[in-house]
Amino acid sequence: MMEHRLSLSQIVEGSPVASFVIDCNHVVTHWNLACETFTGKKAFEMIGTSNQWQAFYTSPRPVLADLMLDEALEKSVGLFYPGKVQLSSNVRGVFEAEDYFAHFGEHGRWIYFTATPIRDDCGKVVGAMETLQDVSQRHEVEAALQASQAFLAQIVDGSSVATFVIDRNHTVTHWNRACEALTGLAAKEVIGSKEQWRAFYPSERPVMADLIMNGAMAEDVDQFYHGKFRPSRLIEGVFEAEDFFSQFGPEGKWVFFTAAPLRDMDGCVVGAIETLQDMNERRLAEEALKASEARYRDLSMTDGMTGLFNSRHFYESVEKELERARRYGRPLSLLLMDIDNFKKVNDQYGHLEGDKVLQSLAMVIRGCLREMDSAYRYGGEEFIVVLPETRSEDAVNVAQRLRQRFADQIQRPAPEQILHCTVSIGVSQFIVGDDAKSLVKRADEGTYQAKHQGKNCVVWVDPS
């Protein structure tokens, strides 16, 4: 008996198949490692108890192994596993079943399980062993096959999805009306032939359905659809892609297409189905969205009155220029200007004319800048110009040119009335230790001095 138990333990524990054993009192005696992994229940939790049901059901009830000990076996099996259990055709006295266990894994599992009686030397049943195997994948394949067959049966001219089917010989068997409309190729021209490529390409080459029929892997598909395809996230063995077909319609079309294998009841690939969707409207919507986002981005960093950058964008940009100046030791200068007597312009001629003066200065600033320079409306009638790669003496020259051009501008606040406005400008140059605040502060001091020197002038502030 000890040898018998030792042998049974070795068989059960060494088996890669999830297995457990109960004795004649329905007490668990063996619960192997594979069963632990499969059910999530540890052996020490189960052995010595009659709680084997906890691994499979939410309330107490016999498992198939328990029923093997029942004298009214067939009646009990029919009661607890109606229509799910049958006698094994291979091993006498063994019952087998398939059932769905919703709490196994993330999405539940289909389990194939068998129960075998254990007899002593006299033939008396002294226990039972149950084995379990996950057959979820087989059920998934069968479900996919059934879905494919049902879908294929509905491929009729009334389908709104452009669809065609090829058989195992790559011969077209279906080409619906939607496919005719999208590709411009009539069904009668392609059904019964292997020329499906004619609808998509100028010369013979495999379409996605052909590659699926050939059992292509990702690297094979990549040869023909590099950078345009991806494996389906939903169905194994299915590929999807998006490409532009210039011969579709007068201006060509963007098409999203998928190809999936068609299998017989034995799981053998007997054909492939390809569906196609016109993605032009989505592409146009995406482009419109990108344009809208670009406009929003521009608005978020642009002053609506002058068209120059706003103060928020100034602080984002000047930090990058300061970092470059620090890292590479390159010169960097800044101009801060304030329109002279601007309040008087607003009070005397109104805010509308004041706005025109602001716009006039912005136009002058833009006309004086290089491509690398940038200009900002800092607030009210204050403007800032950032001049990378520019020393103070050159910055002063730029400021003088800008000041003079603005003074030469003719403003006409009223008929037959001419107004010349001026601007006071402070100039600062980056020195080691500067941040945005200190650089702006020195330029602001220059503007303040320019005002006190009579306005309409440029003052450079020596950092020393």
Buried (B, 14 or more C-beta within 10 A) or exposed (E): EEEEEEEBBEBBBEBEEBBBBBBEEBBBBBBBBBBBEBBEBEBEBBBEEBEBBBBBBEEEEBBBBBBBBBEEBEEBBBEBBEEBBEEEEEEEEBBBBBBEBEEBEEEEBBBBBBBBBBEEEEEEBBBBBBBBBBBBEBBBBBEBBEEBBEBBEEBEEEBEBBBBBBBEEBBBBBBBBBBBEBBEBEBEBBBEEEBBBBBBBEEEEBBBBBBBBEEBEEEEBEEBBEEBBEBEEEBEBBBBBBBEBEBBEEEEBBBBBBBBBBBEEEEEBEBBBBBBBBBBEEBEEEEEEEEEEEEEEEEEBBBEEBBBBBBEBBEEBBEEBBEBBBEEEEBBBBBBBBBBBBEEBBEEBEEEBBEBBBBBBBBBBEEBBEEEBBBBBBEEBBBBBBBBBBEBEBBBEBBBBBBBBBBEBEBEBEEEEEBEBBBBBBBBBBEEEBEBEBBBBBBBBBBBBBBEEEBBBBBBBEBE
